Amino acid sequence: MKKAILYTIIFAAIQMMVTPAVMAIAKLFTGKSVGLNDPTILIVCMTIASLLSVALFIAMKWFIPSRAYIRSRPWDVLIWTAIAACGAIIPSIWFQEQMPELPNFAEETLTSIMGSRWGYVTIGLLAPIAEEVVFRGAILRELLGWTHRHWVAIAISALLFALIHANPAQMPHALIIGMLLGWLYYRTDSIVPGLAYHWVNNSIAYAFYALYPDPSTKLIDILGSNLHVAAALGFSVLILVPALFQLNLRLKKA
């Protein structure tokens, strides 16, 4: 348990230390102060933080990469994982719309990154890799060794995953997704299915922002009526539930 907390603190510290360092270097080379309203600076900071996190956790052997799962050719699992991620998008948005409005401290930062074509590198590719390495490959692995009650370990890792976002508006979604990603890791002992889910989820979020950049846009604004929203929810559930059922069949824990 102590190691899991330590890993979380180290991951957070990397995120916090990289930003002032990048800003200082940028000022040194340009002669001008730069702020976090500059999307290029934000993307560079996120990129460096993600790469440093992965490199450190591998170097310290807190996460040990393995090709064993990929060698088993789990293509059906990865396909159903991607389908589950697609099916969860609209229910997730709808659920968030029903909740009381929470403070969104990172809204300006996220919209700035999402508005850049290079933002996809961090949001869609590097963030999923770094977060799966740290929160499933290191933290959850440690927690599963700490307790035999795997749902307790999964829940704690999901809570830490939600808290690390440090943004109340993102935390409910991160908590739920963290539970699912933790379950995928527990069943496979691999971050690969979680990477697939995380990549699809973040890629759809990035594409959604490209189509609807106004953060106040709601499902009813896109679909036109409550009936259409209900139909979209129903259709999504008909995708999500069978996908989770298939994953449950294919990921039987030995």
C-alpha positions as CSV (number, residue, x, y, z in Angstrom):
1,M,0.0,0.0,0.0
2,K,2.8,2.4,0.9
3,K,4.5,1.8,-2.4
4,A,1.2,2.5,-4.3
5,I,0.9,5.9,-2.6
6,L,4.6,6.6,-3.2
7,Y,4.2,5.8,-6.9
8,T,1.2,8.2,-7.1
9,I,3.2,11.0,-5.4
10,I,6.2,10.5,-7.7
11,F,3.9,10.6,-10.8
12,A,2.3,13.8,-9.5
13,A,5.7,15.3,-8.7
14,I,6.9,14.7,-12.2
15,Q,3.9,16.5,-13.6
16,M,4.4,19.5,-11.3
17,M,8.2,19.8,-11.8
18,V,8.2,19.6,-15.6
19,T,6.0,22.6,-16.2
20,P,8.2,25.3,-14.4
21,A,11.3,23.7,-15.9
22,V,10.0,23.9,-19.4
23,M,8.8,27.5,-18.9
24,A,12.2,28.5,-17.5
25,I,14.0,26.9,-20.5
26,A,11.6,28.6,-22.9
27,K,12.2,32.0,-21.3
28,L,16.0,31.4,-21.5
29,F,15.9,30.7,-25.2
30,T,13.2,33.2,-26.2
31,G,13.9,36.0,-23.7
32,K,10.2,36.2,-23.0
33,S,8.0,34.8,-20.3
34,V,5.6,32.2,-21.4
35,G,2.4,31.2,-19.8
36,L,0.3,28.1,-19.6
37,N,-2.2,29.7,-22.0
38,D,0.3,28.7,-24.8
39,P,-0.8,25.3,-26.2
40,T,2.7,24.5,-27.4
41,I,4.1,24.9,-23.9
42,L,1.3,22.7,-22.5
43,I,1.8,20.0,-25.1
44,V,5.6,20.0,-24.6
45,C,5.1,19.8,-20.8
46,M,2.6,16.9,-21.0
47,T,4.8,15.1,-23.5
48,I,8.0,15.4,-21.4
49,A,6.1,14.4,-18.2
50,S,4.6,11.3,-19.9
51,L,7.9,10.2,-21.3
52,L,9.8,10.8,-18.0
53,S,7.2,8.9,-16.1
54,V,7.4,5.8,-18.4
55,A,11.2,5.9,-18.5
56,L,11.5,6.2,-14.7
57,F,9.0,3.5,-13.8
58,I,10.7,1.1,-16.3
59,A,14.2,2.0,-15.2
60,M,13.3,1.5,-11.5
61,K,11.5,-1.7,-12.4
62,W,8.3,-0.5,-10.8
63,F,6.8,-1.5,-14.1
64,I,8.2,-4.5,-16.0
65,P,7.3,-4.6,-19.7
66,S,6.4,-8.0,-21.1
67,R,5.4,-9.3,-24.5
68,A,3.8,-12.4,-23.1
69,Y,0.2,-11.2,-23.5
70,I,0.7,-9.9,-27.0
71,R,2.3,-13.2,-28.0
72,S,-1.0,-14.9,-27.0
73,R,-2.6,-13.0,-29.9
74,P,-5.5,-11.6,-28.0
75,W,-7.0,-9.8,-31.0
76,D,-10.6,-10.7,-30.1
77,V,-10.1,-9.3,-26.6
78,L,-8.7,-6.0,-28.1
79,I,-11.6,-5.7,-30.6
80,W,-14.2,-6.2,-27.8
81,T,-12.3,-3.8,-25.6
82,A,-12.4,-1.1,-28.4
83,I,-16.2,-1.8,-28.9
84,A,-16.8,-1.4,-25.1
85,A,-14.9,1.9,-25.2
86,C,-17.1,3.1,-28.0
87,G,-20.3,1.9,-26.3
88,A,-19.4,3.7,-23.0
89,I,-18.9,7.2,-24.5
90,I,-22.6,8.4,-24.7
91,P,-23.6,6.9,-21.3
92,S,-20.6,8.5,-19.8
93,I,-21.4,11.9,-21.2
94,W,-25.1,11.5,-20.2
95,F,-24.2,10.4,-16.7
96,Q,-21.9,13.5,-16.3
97,E,-24.7,15.8,-17.5
98,Q,-27.0,14.5,-14.8
99,M,-24.6,15.2,-12.0
100,P,-24.4,18.6,-10.2
101,E,-21.9,20.8,-12.0
102,L,-18.5,20.4,-10.6
103,P,-15.6,22.8,-10.7
104,N,-13.6,22.4,-13.9
105,F,-10.2,23.8,-13.1
106,A,-8.6,22.2,-16.2
107,E,-11.2,23.3,-18.7
108,E,-9.0,26.0,-20.2
109,T,-6.0,23.8,-20.3
110,L,-7.8,20.9,-21.9
111,T,-9.5,23.0,-24.5
112,S,-6.2,24.6,-25.4
113,I,-4.5,21.2,-25.9
114,M,-7.5,19.7,-27.7
115,G,-7.6,22.6,-30.1
116,S,-4.1,21.8,-31.4
117,R,-3.4,19.1,-33.9
118,W,-0.4,18.1,-31.8
119,G,-2.6,17.8,-28.8
120,Y,-3.6,14.3,-30.0
121,V,0.0,13.1,-29.4
122,T,-0.3,13.8,-25.7
123,I,-4.1,13.2,-25.2
124,G,-4.6,10.2,-27.5
125,L,-1.2,8.5,-27.4
126,L,1.2,9.4,-24.6
127,A,-1.2,10.0,-21.7
128,P,-2.8,6.5,-22.1
129,I,0.6,4.9,-22.1
130,A,1.9,6.8,-19.1
131,E,-1.2,6.4,-17.1
132,E,-1.5,2.7,-17.8
133,V,2.1,2.1,-17.0
134,V,1.8,3.9,-13.7
135,F,-1.7,3.2,-12.4
136,R,-2.2,-0.3,-13.6
137,G,1.3,-1.6,-14.4
138,A,2.8,-0.3,-11.1
139,I,0.2,0.9,-8.6
140,L,-2.5,-1.8,-9.2
141,R,0.1,-4.5,-9.5
142,E,1.4,-3.5,-6.1
143,L,-2.0,-3.3,-4.5
144,L,-3.0,-6.7,-5.9
145,G,0.1,-8.1,-4.0
146,W,-1.0,-6.2,-0.9
147,T,-4.5,-7.7,-0.6
148,H,-6.2,-10.8,-1.9
149,R,-9.5,-8.9,-2.3
150,H,-8.9,-7.8,-5.9
151,W,-11.9,-5.4,-6.0
152,V,-10.4,-3.5,-3.1
153,A,-7.2,-3.1,-4.9
154,I,-9.0,-2.1,-8.1
155,A,-11.1,0.4,-6.2
156,I,-8.1,2.0,-4.5
157,S,-6.2,2.3,-7.8
158,A,-9.2,3.8,-9.5
159,L,-9.6,6.3,-6.7
160,L,-5.9,7.3,-7.0
161,F,-6.4,7.6,-10.7
162,A,-9.4,9.9,-10.2
163,L,-7.6,12.1,-7.6
164,I,-4.4,12.5,-9.7
165,H,-6.5,14.4,-12.3
166,A,-6.9,17.1,-9.7
167,N,-10.0,18.3,-11.5
168,P,-13.4,17.6,-9.9
169,A,-15.2,17.7,-13.2
170,Q,-13.1,14.8,-14.5
171,M,-13.0,12.7,-11.3
172,P,-16.4,10.8,-11.6
173,H,-15.6,9.6,-15.2
174,A,-12.0,8.8,-14.2
175,L,-13.1,6.8,-11.2
176,I,-15.5,4.7,-13.3
177,I,-13.1,4.2,-16.1
178,G,-10.4,3.4,-13.6
179,M,-12.5,0.6,-12.2
180,L,-12.9,-0.9,-15.7
181,L,-9.3,-0.5,-16.6
182,G,-8.3,-2.1,-13.3
183,W,-10.6,-5.1,-14.0
184,L,-9.0,-5.5,-17.4
185,Y,-5.5,-5.5,-15.8
186,Y,-6.6,-7.9,-13.1
187,R,-8.0,-10.4,-15.6
188,T,-5.0,-10.3,-17.9
189,D,-1.9,-9.3,-15.9
190,S,-1.2,-6.9,-18.8
191,I,-1.7,-3.2,-19.5
192,V,-2.4,-3.9,-23.2
193,P,-6.2,-4.2,-23.0
194,G,-6.3,-1.1,-20.8
195,L,-4.1,0.7,-23.4
196,A,-6.6,-0.2,-26.1
197,Y,-9.6,1.1,-24.1
198,H,-7.8,4.2,-23.0
199,W,-6.6,5.0,-26.5
200,V,-10.1,4.6,-28.0
201,N,-11.7,6.6,-25.2
202,N,-9.2,9.5,-25.5
203,S,-9.3,9.5,-29.3
204,I,-13.1,9.8,-29.3
205,A,-12.9,12.6,-26.8
206,Y,-10.4,14.4,-29.0
207,A,-12.5,13.9,-32.1
208,F,-15.6,15.0,-30.2
209,Y,-13.9,18.3,-29.3
210,A,-12.9,18.8,-32.9
211,L,-16.6,18.6,-33.9
212,Y,-18.0,20.4,-30.9
213,P,-15.4,22.7,-29.4
214,D,-17.9,24.5,-27.2
215,P,-17.5,22.8,-23.8
216,S,-21.1,23.7,-22.8
217,T,-22.4,21.5,-25.7
218,K,-24.8,18.8,-24.4
219,L,-26.2,15.6,-26.0
220,I,-29.5,17.2,-26.6
221,D,-27.8,20.1,-28.5
222,I,-26.2,17.5,-30.8
223,L,-29.1,15.0,-31.1
224,G,-32.0,17.5,-31.2
225,S,-34.4,16.0,-28.7
226,N,-34.7,13.9,-25.5
227,L,-36.2,11.1,-27.6
228,H,-33.0,11.0,-29.7
229,V,-30.8,11.1,-26.6
230,A,-32.7,8.2,-25.1
231,A,-32.4,6.3,-28.4
232,A,-28.6,7.0,-28.5
233,L,-28.3,5.8,-24.9
234,G,-30.2,2.6,-25.6
235,F,-28.1,1.9,-28.7
236,S,-24.9,2.5,-26.7
237,V,-26.0,0.1,-24.0
238,L,-26.7,-2.5,-26.7
239,I,-23.1,-2.1,-27.7
240,L,-21.5,-1.8,-24.2
241,V,-23.3,-4.7,-22.4
242,P,-22.5,-7.4,-25.0
243,A,-18.9,-6.2,-25.2
244,L,-18.5,-6.4,-21.5
245,F,-20.2,-9.9,-21.5
246,Q,-17.8,-11.1,-24.2
247,L,-14.8,-9.7,-22.3
248,N,-15.9,-11.5,-19.2
249,L,-16.1,-14.7,-21.1
250,R,-12.7,-14.3,-22.8
251,L,-10.8,-13.0,-19.7
252,K,-11.4,-15.8,-17.3
253,K,-8.9,-15.6,-14.5
254,A,-7.0,-18.8,-14.1
